[in-house]
Amino acid sequence: MSACPFVNRLRVGSTVLSARAASPSVIAWPRRFQPFAVAKGDDIDVTVRRESGPRPGELLFESGGVWRAYRQADGRLLLTFRVGRIVYKKALLDPLITRGEIFFPRPPHGVSGPRSALQFPLDEMLFQQRWARDGLLEVHSCAVRDHSGVLVFAGHSGAGKSTTARLWNHFEPRRTILSDDRVLLDPRAAAGVRASGTPWHGLGRFGSTASGDVRALFFLEQSRVSEAVRLHPAEAAARLFTRTFPPIWDREITSTVVKACGDVAERIPAFLLRFRKDATAIAAARRAAGSV
């Protein structure tokens, strides 16, 4: 029997993460991820081992929270995750983010810990690292598939992404909400930009496997009056970059993300959407999207 007989796969956009382990609970996804589960694919292939893993190399980035990034002597990326002073998980990834190992030792006797090695934020970070290298953008945003295409509403925490999703869900329940917090944008086609939903939702808990071509990009700003103001592509690109998740310790890949933001901003009309928390927000977005 194989040392890792159990495999779970998750597809987000066109990227499939394949996770292997000796126990199914170690690679379990949250129940809400079930629509994204698939049977084939291994764009990112990781194996979970019940070992402590390698010692960290050169520190690249300190998140200020639970994780840190290191460069190992052989060029691989090591991500470590901790609670207090205890490192409970490590992920060792090849430079192309195609293969990796997750070191997930059993907790000491009497100490409780997460059951799955893929617990957030590692699950999302594996996709983020690969997407950034490939020139795709995971954007802090809500997205809705409307008549004319997908409308993307980007914003930092508190800008109104989940509020926007709830407004569309209430006033336009037949429209598909791709996500209320994380949306994948793929500008690699010869023309246009493809948007895909993700399982990493916000307060509204909206997450869909749906996708579609982007019609317009909006940057959210709550206001007393709903109106959309057209943005120059350069400003839109700068705003978009600050709402993505690049590995800022890697200059080359960060440059790839910057270029992708520019490509999106050149292809897709962008607006500052000042909005009230009512149906006028939807009307303003539709007028703007229909005007270009």
N, C-alpha and C positions, 0 to 999 in steps of 0.2 A: 504494500500500500504506500502511496505517496506520502511524504512527510507533511504535505499541505493539501489534503484531499478536498477542502472546502473552498469554493470561489464565489465571491459576490461581485457583481458588476453594476456600475452606475454610469448612465449616459446623460451628459448635459451638453446641449448643442450637438455637435458632431464628435465630441470627445468622450471616449469610454475609459473609465478607471476600473481596472481589474485588481481585486484584493484577494490574496490567498492566505489560508491559515489552517492550522491543525484542528481548530474548533470553530464552529459557526458563530458562536456568540462573540468571538474576538473581532469579527469583521461585520457585525450586524449594523444595518442602517436604521435610522429612526423610521417609524411606520409611515410618516408623511412622505418619505423618499420613494415609496413603492412604485409610483407611476414612472419614475426614472430608471427603474431596474431593467436590465437587459440580459440576454443570454450569451451574447458574443461580443468580442472586441477586447483589445488590450493596448490602447494608445499609451496609457500609463499602467504599468504592471508592477504591483508592490506585493511583497511577501512579509507577513507578520511573524516575528520570532519572539519567543519568551526569553529574551536575553537582555542584558543591560546595554549592549551596544558599545561602539567605539568612544574613546575620549574625544572631546571637542578640539577642533583645531583653532584657526584664526577667527576671532569674533568679527562678524560682519555687521550685525544689526542686533540691537536690544529693543524689543518692542515696548518695554516699560510695563508689560503685563506678563502673560504666561509663557511666551515663546522667545527664543533667540535663534539667530542664524549664524552658522560658522562655515568657513571654507576648510575642507580637509586637505592634507598634503597631496592627495592624488587628484585634486580638483573637484571632488564631489561636494555637494551641498548637504550640510547636516542641520536639521531643525530640531531643537530641544524644547520640551514642554515641562513646566514645573508647577507645583503647588507649594507655596512657601519656598523652602530650600530644597525640596525633594524633586528631582527630575524623574518623572514617571513614564516618559515616552520620548523616543528619538526617531527621526525619519532621515535616512541616508539616501540621497537621490543622485543619479548620474547627471552630468552637465546638460544633457538634452531633455531631461525630465521624462524619460521613457521607462526606466527601470529603477526600482528602489527597494529598500528594506525598512520595515518599521520595527523597532526594538521596543517591546512592551512587556517588561518583566512583571511577574506576579507580585502584588503588593505584599509587604510583610504580614505575618500572621496577626490577625486582629485589627488590621488597617483596611478600611474600605477604599475603593477606587473605582474609576470608570470600567465598565465591562468591555467596551469596544475600543479597539485601537484607533478607529476612524472617527472618534468623537470630535466634534467641532472644537477648534477651527482647522484641524489638520485636513479633514475631508475637503473643505473648500480651498485650502492653501495648495493642495496638490494640483487641483485644476488651475488655480491662479498662476502658479509658476509655469505650467505648460502653456497656458493661453498667452501669457506675456511674451514668452519666447517665440510663439508662433504668430504674434502680431494681432491677436484678438484682445478684446477689451471686456473685462467684467466691470460693469458700471454700477455705482450706488444709485439705483433708480427704480422707478415703477414703469411698467410698460403695458399698454392696452392695444389689442388688435381691433381696430375700428374699420369702418367702411373702406377708407382710402389706403389702409395699411397700418403699420404699427406706429403708435405715438409713444415716444420715450420721454419720461419726466424725471430728470436727474436732480439730485439734491443731497446735501449732507444730512446727517442725523438731525431730525427735528424740522426739516424743511417742508414736510408735508407729503411724503411719498405714500405712506399708508393712508393718509387722509384722502389723497387723490384716488387711490385704488377703491376706497370705500364709496367715494362720490360716484365713480363710474359704475360700481357694482349696484348702487342704489338706483341711479337714474337711467342706466343703460345695462340692465342685467344680462342682456344677450351678448354683450361684448366679452371677449376673452381677456382676462388679466394675466399676463405672463408672469409677473412677479410684483410685489410691492416693496422690494428692497435691493435685489440683485438681478441685473439683466446682462446677458452676454451679447456683445456686438461683434459681428464678423465682417470686416471691410475688405476681405481678400478677393472678392469677385471683381471682374473687370469694371462693373458699374453697380452702384447701389450698396446697401449695407443690410445684412441679415441680423435680426434680433431673435434671441431664444430665451425662454423662461428658465429659471433655475429653482432648485429646491430650498434655497436659503432665503426664507421669507422674512418680512418685517412684522410689525404689530398686527397687521391685518390678516396674516397667515395665508397670503395668496402666493401660490407657486404652481406653474403649469409647464408641461413639456411642449406647449405650443410655440410656434415660431412664425416669422413673417418678415417682409421687407419693410424697412423703416421709412415712414413718410415724413416725419418731422421730429426734431429734438427740442425739448423744452427744459429750461432751468427754473426750478420752482422758487417762488418768493411769495409768502403770504401777504395779503393786502386787503383793503376794504373794497376794492374794485377789481374785477377780472379783466385783464388785458394782456395781449402778447406783443412784445417789442422785438423786432428783428435784430439779430446780432451779426456782426461781421464774423466771417469764418475764423479769423485769428483769435478773436475773443472767445468764440465758441470752443475752439480747440484747447485754449488755456483752461477754461472752466471745466471742460470734459476731463482733462488730465487730472485735475485735483479730485475727481470723483472716481478714479480708477485705483487699481491695487498693484502697482509695479514693484518689482524687487529693487528698491532704490539703491541697494548696495552693489548692483551690477549695472555699470554705465552703459554697456552695449545693449542689454535687454531693455533698460529704461528708455534708451533712444528709440528702440523699436516701438515701444508703447507711445512715445511722443509722436512718432511718425503716423501711427495708426490713428491717434486722435486727430491729427491734421487731415488724414484721408477722410475720416468720418465728417469732419466739419466742412470740407470742401464739397462733399457729395450730398449732404443732408442739410436742408434749411434749419437753422437754429433760432430759438427765441428765448427771451426772458419772459416767463409766464408769471405775472402777478395775479394772484387768484384769491377769490372769496371761497369760503367753504360751502358752496352751493352749486346749482346747475349752471351758473354763469361761467364757472371755470371750464366746464366741458365745452360750452358754446364758444368761448374765446379760443380754446385750443383747436377746435374744428375750423373756425374761421381762418386762423393762421395757416393751418395745414392745407386748407383749400385754396389759399391765395397764392400758392407757389406752384 
